[in-house]
Every structure is written in C-alpha cells, then in structure tokens.
C-alpha cells in the first residue's frame, strides 16, 4: 500500500530530484532515441508500450518534481470539498465560498446538505481564467509603466532602479 492517496500531493526528497530531472529530460528527446517505442517495465518483467499522451504527462510530472514542486493527480470529474478547491487555488476557504456564492465557480449541495462540492474541472477552468486575466492586467501595467517612463527608472523625480544602486 502506498503511503499517499491518488489526490495527495507528492514531493521528492532533494536527493532524489536528480533522477526526476534525468527522466524528464530524456522522455521526449528524440536525439536519444533508438527508433523504438517507449515502454514501461513492470516489477514482474511485463513491458507495456507508452502512448505519447502519457509520455507528455510523465515529462511534466517529473519536471515539476525535479524543481521541488509537489505534484497531485486529480481526475477532472472528481468532486472536491471547498477546502480542497481552496488549496488548489491557493486561497482561503472563505474566499472560495465567496467565489462560489458569486457564481464564479459552479457548485452543488449534495443531499440538501450544507456542504458545497465543486468539480475539479470547474476549479481548474476558473484558475485558467483567473491566471489569464492576471497576465493581461500585468501586461497592461507594464505598458503603462513603460509609457510613463517608470519601468526602467528614468521617470521624473529621481527614481532609480534598485539593481543600479550601490549599497
């Protein structure tokens, strides 16, 4: 039995991250290929051919683990508690409830209960929208700063970039 559940974040100890980095770097590198299809060898010796989609997923998982980022696999159809969804979005549970009540993320109340449930797919769709809106806003702020002459420290008033300042 594994010491974690399917949805629990998994992290690699620092001393094992090099293995994940080597796996990630080699999974889709055609220059290292022999023309053979990638295969997974099970502990009993059985070999299974790996589809390209699974290779992409393994590459992304191992790359994140190599960077020291915990990884969790959550099926999109899975119902999540408000705390699990809040953790995924890196917000407080109360803020998540406010998002639910404002209609930002769909939710259900199974069996007329007071507890809310959200689909992982809906939480991830909200996260994708939110992240896209943040990128657009940051780009706009950057352009405004550049237009005002503030971005590179050449604005009126004697402001200087911190990295140009000797301490």
Secondary structure, 3 states (H helix, E strand, C coil): CCCCCCCCCECCCHHHHHHHHHHHHHHCCHHHCCCCCCEEECCCCCEEECCHHHHHHHHHHHHHHHCCCCECCCCCCCEEEHHHHHHHHCCCHHHHHHHHHCCCCCCECHHHCCCCEEEHHHHHHHHHHHHHHHHHHHHHHHHHHHHHCCCCCCCCCCCCCHHHCCC
